[in-house]
Amino acid sequence: MHPDDHGHEHGPDETPHTHPHPDVDPHAPLAESGTGQRAVRIGIGGPVGSGKTALVAALCRAMADDLRLAVVTNDIYTTEDADFLLRNGVLPAERIRAVETGCCPHTAIRDDISANLDAIEELEDSLGPLDVILVESGGDNLTATFSKGLIDKQIFVVDVAGGDKVPRKGGPGVTAADLLVINKTDLAPLVGADLAVMDRDATARRGALPTVFLSLVEDPSAKPVQEWIRGLM
């Protein structure tokens, strides 16, 4: 048996787990935002299919008239999320950048953030002053977290189709995100998910950190998320 970098022991034929621990951020935090010198950067992460891109699209539609917005998307091998935003015309093409990570999505938002930093810098250089930059992670799991060297605040999105046990499972995304969004609440009766149980378990995991319930079918402007972002300005 031999320990890996995190103290976990492995047998002689096992490959050590090489992903950094989700609590370890190798980058220094950003300087304070809200000074008028740079945009507030908001990371949006969550499992595959939780509705991250649809949420980004809704926020852009709702806030583009009065805030200077830009978006960076992350996909492993494609620009699919950026293409979705472009097809739906939520922002002009020059306000959207696509990063192809070529690796596990959380690597590009936490471990090697250089491609995302380059994309943000290109947006700021070409567009001038911005109010908000949304950085959408590729679909990942409950361990996905953003580096504080990349974003100011993190939104984590889960959906009720994954079952009402998801908040109870915890993980850094659920427990530590600045805002937890429990999405697709309109599906709860169809999948047998109990929203009261999800609310209870989210509160137990998150303490005073806020959680909102959302259905973009019933609330296409994502009002509670929009209000939370505006409150950061």
N, C-alpha and C positions, 0 to 999 in steps of 0.2 A: 504494500500500500504506500502511496505517496501523496502529499498534500498539493493542491493547486495554489494559485495566488490568493485565494479567498479562504484557505484553510480546510477545504473539502478534500477528503481522501478518495483516491481512485485506485482500483486494482491495476495490475501490470498491463492488462489488455484494454483498459478503458482510456478514452481520450478525455483529457481535462476540459472542463467547461471554460471557455475563453472569453465570454462576454463580461465586461466590467460589471461590478455590482451596481444596481440601479441607484443606490444612494451616493455613489461616487461621481462627482462632477469635475472633470479635469480642467475646466475653464474658469477663469475669474468672472465674477458677476458683472453685468453691464453697469455702467454709471447710471445714476438716477435719471428716469425719463420725466416727461411732464414739464420740462423747463423751457419748452419752445424750441429747443435745439435739435431734437430728433423725434421721430415717431415712436409711439408706444408699440412695442412688438408683442403680439399675442400668439402663442402656440396653441394649435388645436390638434389633439391626438386622440387615439382610441382604437379599439379593435376593428378589423376588416368588416365593412358593412354596417357600421354603427350610425352612419349618416353624417360624417364629417364634411364631405364636399357639398352635400345639400345644405348643411348649416352655413358653410362659408358663402354659398350662393345667396342664401336668404339674407345674411348679414350685409352683403354687398348691395343687394337691391334696396335694403331698408336704410342704409346709411350713406350711400354714395352721393346723394344730393347735397349733404351738408358737411361731410367729412372727406378729407383727401385720403383715399384708401389705395392700398396695393396688396397683392397676394403672392406668396411663394408656395408652390405645391411640391410635394415629394412623392415620387413613385419609384419602384425598384428599377424597372426596365422600360417604362413608357412615360408619356406625358398625358396619360388619360384624364387625370383630375383637372389639369389645366385646360385640356381640350373641352371637358364638360363645361367649365366656367365660360370659355370662349363661345361655345355653341349657344349657350343660354344668354349671352350678351350681358352678363352681370356687371362687367367692367370693360373698358376699352382694352384692346390687346396689349398695349404698351404698359399697362398696370399689372400684368400677370407674368410671372416667371415660373418655369418648370425646372425642377431639379430631378435628374435621374440618378438615384443613389447607387445603383448597382450592388447593393448590399442590404442587409437587414435594416428596415427603416429607422429603428431607434439609433443606429450608428450615426446617421447623418444629422440627427437632431440633438444628440447628447455627446458622442465620443469624438467624431471628426466633423465639426460643424462648418468647415471652411467653404464648402459648396453653397450652403445656405447664406453664409456671411457675404460671399461674392454676389449672390443673387440680390440680396438686400442692398448692397452697395451700388449695384448697377441701377436698381430702381431709384434710389435716392439721387444718384448722379444725373439720370436722364429726366426725372420728373420734378426735381426740386423738393421743397419741403413737403412732408407728408404728416398726417395725423396718426394713422393706424396702419400697421403692416400685419396681416394675418399670415402665419406660417403654418401650413397644414402638413402634418406628418403623413407618410404612407400608413396603410393599415397595419397595426401591430397588436400586441397583447396587453395584458394588464400591467406589465412592467415598464411600458414606454413612458419615458419622461424627457422633458426638454432641458438642455443646459441653460443655466442662468447667464451664460455667456452669449446666448443667442436670443433669448426672449425675456420679457419682463414678467409676464403672467401666462399661466397655462390653463387652458380649458381641456377637460377630458370628457369624451363622449362615449357613453355605453347605450345600448338599446334594450328594450324590454323583451325582444325576440330571443335574446340570449338567456332568458329566464330571470326570475326575481332573486335568484341566488347571487347574481353578479356583484352587487355592492358588498355582500357578506364575504365574498372571496378576497376583497381588498386588493392589495398590490399598490405600488407607488402612484399609479395614475388615479386610482379611486381615492386613496387616503390623503394624498398630498397636493393634488391639483388645486389651483386657486378657485376654480369653479368646476363642479361636476354637473354634467348635463345627462339626465336620464331621458333618452330620446324614443320617439315612436310610441308614445303612450296610447295612441289610438289602437295599437295592436294588442294591448294587454288582454282584452277579453278573448281574443282569438288564440292566444298562446297560453292562457291560464296564468298570467303573471299578476301578482298582487302588488299594486303600487304602494299600498300602506306598508307592506313588508319591506319593499325597496327603500322607502323613506326612512323607516326605522333603522334599517341596517346601514344606510348611508350616514345617518346621523351618528350612529355608534362608531363608525369607522372614522368619520371626518370631524367630529366635535363641532366647533363653531364655523368651520369652513362652509361656504354656501353650496347648496344643491338645488337645481331647478329641474322641473319636469316639463317636457316639450313634445308637442306633435306639430310638425310642419304642415300636416294636412289641415289641422284646425287653426294653426297660428303661423301662416307663411312668412310673417315678418320676424319670427323668433324673438318676440318682444322681451322676455325675461333676460335672454342673453344679450340682446342689443342694449338694454338698459344697464346691465352690468358693465359692458364695455364703455358706454358713455359716462358711467360713473368714474372711470379711470382717467378721463380726460381732464 
